[in-house]
Every structure is written in C-alpha cells, then in structure tokens.
Amino acid sequence: MSTNWAVLKQYARIFTVVVPKLLWQITFGIFITPKETYHQLERILELKDLFQQDKHLKSKSINDICSGDANVRDVVIIGNYHTDRSSDTRQLKELSSIAFLCRAMSFNKIFEIGTFVGRMTRIIAINSGKNAIVYTLDLPQKLVPHIIGEFYHDTDESERITQLYGDSTLFDYSPWYNEIDFCWVDACHDFEFAYSDTIVAFKMVKDGGWIGWHDYRHSAPWAGVTKAVRMFNSIIGGGIIHINGTTTAVLQVTADMKNKVGSV
C-alpha cells in the first residue's frame, strides 16, 4: 500500500508541474513564445521516436537484427562528445548500434553520404574491419560553414578515410556500384534528396550488404527521410527495420530485392 501511495504521489507531482506548462504552451504559448513552444513539442515527438515502437517498420534491437560475429560484445565510441554542437549524431544508442553493426559484420568497404563534421565517419571506420576503407561525401567546403570531417582529421582512422565532395544528387557513384558493404545515408533530409540518396545507396551496396539511414523519425510521417524510407520499403517489398530506441533504420540488401527492383 505504501508503495502504491508513493507512486500516486509521484504521478501527482508530475501532473501538477507538467500539464499546466503543456496547456499554456499549446494555447497562449503558440502566440507569446512560439519558438519555445515549437521546441517543446519537438521534444515530445523525439521521445516518441526513442521510446515507442514503429507501427510501419518492425522495431528491433540491433542484437536481434544483426547476425554477425557472435563474439562481438564491445564497441568503440570515440570523440569529443562533451563539446556543445548542434545537428550531429549524439544519441549513445544510435552511435553504439551502428558501431555494433560495423563491428559484428566487419565491413571492408563503406560509403557515407553526408560527412558533416565526421564523427560518425570515424566511428564507422574504427569499428569496421581492420583494413576497412571509408568513402565519405559532402558538399564542397566553400558551400558549408562547418569544417567537413574535422573530427576524423589527424586521427589514426583518417588514413583509411577518403573525403569526396559534391552534390549527392549529382555525384557519379558508378565506380562503387555493387561494391559497397555498408552505406550510411545522412545528408540532406528533404524528401527528394533522401530518396535520391536511398536509390544510389541501393545501387552501391552489394548482395548481402547493408544500408543505414539516420533521422528516420516514425513519429513524424511527414519528414523527408521517413517518407523516403517508407516509400522505398514498399518498393522492395519490405525488409527495412527500425532500430529500437533510435531514429535509425537499417536494411540488409538481398539478391531478391535487387532482382525485384531492377534498374530503379
């Protein structure tokens, strides 16, 4: 009884603090502090992404998705994640899930669409095969305010990373068709770009290889990456899986998918 009473008291405290704030923000806050209200509602959707199952794709743990080396237990997460910076991958579950996939499957040839500052680039490189090569594409340096790939520069992994430059919708990917073990898609999140990047990722990844998408948000079906991933999933007849507790989706490409889609 005392335990139940303690739980009820905790619920009451949360209710009396949170509900009035939410009611204010979705009424007066929309007009008085619109920016703050927007960010608060965004946080609510992000929590749904991280803690609810996806009704469209299957949500699974990376351990249940990946059937690679059973002896792999630990992953390497390295970098100065204690520094403040917006718009890069920081969720530990997301970072460690992709690191585990790379480590368990021991990828040798990887292509990343969307370098940004290069944190994920380095994590992919350090967790893949010992002699793995990572090709990573971003816009020309003069077109962006950040330093492209700065977090893998001057590291041991940089020797195995090749930086490429260009618009992802115009770049010539043909030298990598059916050559790539893993393609990580994390560039422009607008639908047209995300879908174009998905198509070229599918062309580059060989039979048995993998594709991963960042910022797949099942709480926001209108979002560009979400729309692109779901549309492509219907074209290939299913197979893309949402990694539980993340905004990441992955696909292991099969020969049947290649035959079914043909020349997309």
C-alpha positions in Angstrom: 0.0 0.0 0.0 2.8 2.4 0.9 4.5 1.7 -2.5 1.3 2.4 -4.4 0.8 5.6 -2.4 4.3 6.8 -3.2 3.7 6.1 -6.9 0.5 8.1 -6.8 2.2 11.0 -5.1 4.9 11.0 -7.8 2.3 10.9 -10.6 0.5 13.9 -8.9 3.7 15.9 -8.7 4.5 15.3 -12.4 0.9 16.0 -13.4 0.7 19.3 -11.5 4.0 20.5 -12.9 3.9 19.3 -16.5 0.3 19.5 -17.5 -0.2 23.3 -16.8 3.0 24.0 -18.8 1.8 21.9 -21.7 -1.7 23.6 -21.6 -0.1 27.0 -21.6 2.3 26.2 -24.5 -0.4 24.8 -26.8 -2.7 27.7 -26.2 -1.1 31.1 -25.3 2.5 29.9 -25.8 1.9 29.4 -29.5 1.4 33.2 -29.8 3.6 34.5 -27.0 6.7 32.2 -27.2 6.2 30.3 -30.5 9.9 29.3 -30.8 10.0 27.8 -27.3 6.6 26.1 -27.9 7.9 24.6 -31.1 11.0 23.1 -29.5 9.0 21.7 -26.6 6.6 19.9 -28.9 9.5 18.7 -31.0 11.0 17.1 -27.8 7.7 15.3 -27.2 7.9 13.8 -30.7 11.5 12.9 -30.2 10.6 11.0 -27.0 8.0 9.0 -29.1 10.8 8.2 -31.6 13.0 6.8 -28.8 10.5 5.0 -26.6 7.7 3.8 -28.9 7.6 1.0 -31.4 7.3 1.9 -35.1 3.9 0.8 -36.5 5.1 0.8 -40.1 8.5 -0.8 -39.9 9.4 -3.5 -37.4 11.3 -2.1 -34.4 14.0 -4.4 -33.1 17.2 -4.3 -31.1 20.4 -4.2 -33.1 21.3 -7.5 -31.5 18.2 -9.1 -33.0 18.8 -7.5 -36.4 22.4 -8.4 -36.9 23.6 -12.0 -37.0 27.3 -11.3 -37.5 30.2 -12.3 -35.3 28.7 -13.7 -32.1 31.8 -13.0 -30.1 31.5 -9.2 -30.6 30.4 -7.6 -27.3 32.1 -4.2 -27.1 32.2 -1.2 -29.5 34.4 1.8 -29.7 32.8 5.3 -29.3 35.5 7.9 -29.5 35.4 11.6 -29.9 34.9 14.8 -28.0 31.1 14.4 -27.5 31.3 16.5 -24.3 31.6 19.7 -26.5 28.4 21.6 -27.5 27.4 21.3 -31.1 24.1 21.0 -32.8 22.9 18.9 -35.7 25.2 15.9 -35.3 24.6 12.4 -34.1 24.9 12.3 -30.3 22.4 9.6 -29.0 24.5 6.9 -27.5 22.1 4.2 -28.6 22.3 5.3 -32.2 26.1 5.6 -32.2 26.6 2.3 -30.5 24.0 0.4 -32.7 25.8 1.4 -35.9 29.2 0.8 -34.2 28.0 -2.7 -33.3 26.7 -3.4 -36.8 30.1 -2.4 -38.3 32.0 -4.4 -35.7 29.8 -7.6 -36.0 29.8 -7.6 -39.8 33.4 -6.4 -40.1 32.7 -4.3 -43.2 35.6 -3.7 -45.5 34.2 -1.0 -47.9 31.9 1.7 -46.7 30.3 4.7 -48.3 28.9 7.5 -46.2 26.6 10.1 -47.9 26.8 13.2 -45.7 30.1 13.6 -43.8 29.2 16.7 -41.8 31.9 17.1 -39.1 33.0 13.4 -39.4 32.1 12.0 -36.0 30.1 9.1 -37.4 32.7 8.7 -40.1 35.3 8.0 -37.5 33.1 5.6 -35.5 32.3 3.6 -38.6 36.0 3.4 -39.6 37.2 2.4 -36.1 34.6 -0.3 -35.7 34.7 -1.9 -39.2 37.3 -4.3 -40.5 41.0 -3.8 -39.7 41.7 -2.7 -43.3 38.3 -1.1 -44.0 38.1 1.8 -46.4 35.6 4.6 -45.8 34.5 6.9 -48.7 32.5 9.9 -47.4 30.8 12.5 -49.4 29.8 16.1 -48.6 29.3 19.4 -50.3 32.4 21.4 -51.3 33.9 23.1 -48.3 33.2 26.6 -49.6 29.4 25.9 -49.5 29.2 25.0 -45.8 30.0 26.9 -42.6 31.5 23.9 -40.7 34.8 22.2 -41.3 33.9 19.0 -43.1 35.3 15.9 -41.4 37.2 17.9 -38.7 36.6 15.2 -36.1 38.5 12.5 -38.0 41.3 14.8 -39.2 44.7 13.9 -37.8 43.5 10.6 -36.3 44.7 7.1 -37.0 41.5 6.3 -38.8 42.0 9.2 -41.3 44.4 7.1 -43.3 41.5 4.8 -44.2 39.0 7.6 -44.9 38.7 9.2 -48.4 36.9 12.5 -48.4 34.8 13.2 -51.6 33.0 16.4 -52.5 29.9 17.1 -54.5 26.1 17.4 -54.5 24.7 14.0 -53.5 22.0 14.1 -56.2 24.6 14.9 -59.0 27.6 12.9 -57.9 28.8 10.0 -60.1 28.6 6.9 -57.9 29.0 4.4 -60.7 32.6 3.3 -59.7 31.1 1.9 -56.4 28.0 0.1 -57.9 27.7 -3.3 -56.3 31.0 -2.8 -54.4 29.9 -1.4 -51.0 29.4 -3.5 -47.8 27.7 -0.7 -45.9 26.2 2.6 -47.0 25.3 5.2 -44.3 22.8 7.8 -45.5 22.8 11.0 -43.5 22.8 14.0 -45.9 20.1 16.5 -46.7 16.8 15.4 -45.0 14.4 16.8 -47.7 12.4 14.0 -49.3 13.8 14.5 -52.8 17.4 14.3 -51.5 16.8 11.5 -49.1 15.0 9.4 -51.7 17.7 10.0 -54.3 20.4 9.1 -51.8 18.5 5.9 -50.9 18.4 4.9 -54.6 22.1 5.3 -55.1 22.9 3.6 -51.8 20.9 0.6 -53.1 22.9 0.6 -56.3 26.2 0.8 -54.5 25.5 -1.9 -51.9 26.3 -5.4 -53.0 24.1 -8.5 -52.3 24.3 -9.2 -48.6 25.4 -5.6 -47.8 23.7 -3.1 -45.6 22.1 0.4 -45.8 21.6 2.6 -42.7 19.5 5.8 -42.5 19.8 8.5 -39.8 16.9 10.7 -38.8 14.2 8.1 -39.6 11.5 9.6 -37.3 8.4 7.3 -37.1 6.7 10.0 -35.0 6.8 12.4 -38.0 5.5 10.7 -41.1 5.7 14.0 -43.0 9.5 14.1 -42.5 11.6 13.7 -45.7 13.7 10.8 -44.5 10.7 9.0 -43.1 8.8 9.3 -46.3 11.7 8.2 -48.4 12.5 5.2 -46.3 8.8 4.0 -46.2 8.3 4.5 -49.9 11.5 2.6 -50.7 10.5 -0.2 -48.2 7.2 -0.6 -50.1 9.0 -0.8 -53.5 11.4 -3.6 -52.3 8.5 -5.5 -50.6 9.6 -4.8 -47.0 12.8 -5.6 -45.1 13.8 -2.2 -43.6 13.9 -2.4 -39.8 13.8 0.4 -37.3 16.4 0.1 -34.6 14.5 0.3 -31.3 15.2 3.3 -29.2 16.8 5.3 -32.1 16.0 7.4 -35.1 17.9 4.9 -37.3 16.7 2.3 -39.8 18.7 -0.4 -41.5 18.3 -2.8 -44.4 20.3 -5.9 -45.4 20.1 -6.0 -49.2 19.3 -9.3 -50.8 19.6 -10.7 -54.3 15.8 -11.0 -54.5 15.5 -7.2 -53.7 18.0 -6.4 -56.5 16.1 -8.6 -59.0 12.7 -7.3 -57.9 13.7 -3.6 -58.2 15.9 -4.0 -61.2 17.1 -0.6 -62.6 15.4 1.9 -60.3 
